[in-house]
Amino acid sequence: MSFTLAIVGRPNVGKSTLFNRLVGKRLALVDDQPGVTRDLREGAARLGDLKFTIIDTAGLEMATDESLQGRMRMLTERAVEMADACLFVVDARSGVLPADEIFADILRKKNAHVILAANKAEGKAGEAGLMEAYSLGLGEPLGLSAEHGEGMADLAYVLRPLIDLAEKESVDHTPEVDVDLTDEDEELGDDEVVEYIPPSASKPLQIAVVGRPNAGKSTLINKILGEERLLTGPEAGITRDAISVMTEWSGTHMRIFDTAGMRKKAKVQEKLEKLSVSDGLRAVKFAEVVVVLLDVDIPFEQQDLRIADLAEREGRAVVLAVNKWDMEGDKQDKLKSLKEQFTRLLPQLKGAPLITVSALTGRGLERLHDAILEAHQVWNTRVTTSALNRWLVGMLEQHPPPAPQGKRIKLRYMTQVKARPPGFVVMASHPDLLPASYSRYLVNGLREDFDMPGTPIRLFMRSQSEANPFKGRKKPGRSKLRKHIEGRKD
């Protein structure tokens, strides 16, 4: 998809609604209040048989200074310059405003192909605004309704020659990225060994960067990308959407999700912030490795612990990164204190990497890159059945399982049933009576003996009788058995 289309316009004209319509998913946050979108969000759009990349931008504001609105406008103008064509959206119900006329002049200078669209043009209420749009001097306006899908055929008709021209001029064809996070794992045989497959352009490594507001998530990702791709600033809570960007970081193909800062649930009152947090949680579920970014001044607050625990419960590989390390004075004592707190407060992530970084200067990024790759490799760990059962015998000899209520529990067989994260099943007698402490003993042993630090490990106890198809069937009596034998003789 070499053709790129940027959607621009004043705040609250329906750009994000149109973006969601074209990508076929509710990716961008939509709300009645203006200025919801702040960052650039890219998506794979499809309109009939046309395929192209679409960029949702922040609403064009009059500000040109270093304020938040001014930085949003600069980011939008940069997207307009990068795009092959620009879809300038006005509100047909509000009519053409002075700001629309100013932005129309700007777009003429910054992009050769500007398509004018009057959104919310359905019904009689939008007719006057549609006619008024001719005054902008950008050609015939398209009457659209992003909410109801009207006018999409007209948009496809205008885009087709532009897309055909871009495809003819394009030399490099970037392969489409098909991300499949489904994992159909099979039980490993005695001698079968599955090698780790590193990320590639066709299947990049999925990373979500999460943390509290103002921890420096967007600044960190910008430093990794080597450009100011995401909106940053001293204000807390700038990021609202979970923005994903593709990059090649030190030779590793990655898709990195920048998420909104997550505050305590009691403090999240506004509808928009609730949508932002839920969007970030969705990014965690789709990620393979979650980087929990902490602030060196206030690390391991309750919300940080909740975020890390959420990633573990979702079964994701976790890397903890402590940001703003360049501002720390006594680094040795601070690092010792951080490791002690990590071990005490997050025992479920025992062995997970703890990396100190500076998103502002880029210090520690290579160590963070290596830690992410290592965590991903551990997350994909596979252990053969024969090795697991030899290990289980040794664990049983060292500490036999207890006998609650006088019932002896036998652990007979063990196998790995999945990876990403590693999941194991132990066939046992009376699995319901096995205490959780013994399961933790086995999980800790797996983590230590098979070198799986930090990754979530799932251990399931199953009864062998569950696989017996004759379990619960009534045995035939002697008379019925005698008749059956005599009948066979006759």
ABEGO torsion letter per residue (X at the ends): XABBBBBBEBBGAGAAAAAAAAAGBBABBBBABBGABABBBBBBBBBEABBBBBBBBBBBBABABABAAAAAAAAAAAAAAABABBBBBBBAAAEBBAAAAAAAAAAAAABABBBBBBBGABEAAAAAAAAAAAAAGAEBBBBBBAAAGBGAAAAAAAAAAAAAAAAAABABBBBBBBBBABBBBBBBBAABBBBBBBBBAABBBBBBBBEBBGAGAAAAAAAAAGBBABBBEABBGABABBBBBBBBBGGBBBBBBBBBBBBBAAABABAAAAAAAAAAAAAAAABABBBBBBBAABBGBAAAAAAAAAAAAAGBBBBBBBBGAAABABAAAAAAAAAAAAAAABAAABGBBBBBBBAAAGBGAAAAAAAAAAAAAAAABBBBAAAAAAAAAAAAAABBBBBBGGBBBBBABBBBABBOBBBBBBBBBGAAABBAAAAAAAAAAAAAAAGBBGBBBBBBBBBAAAABAABGBBBBBAAAAAAAAAAAAX
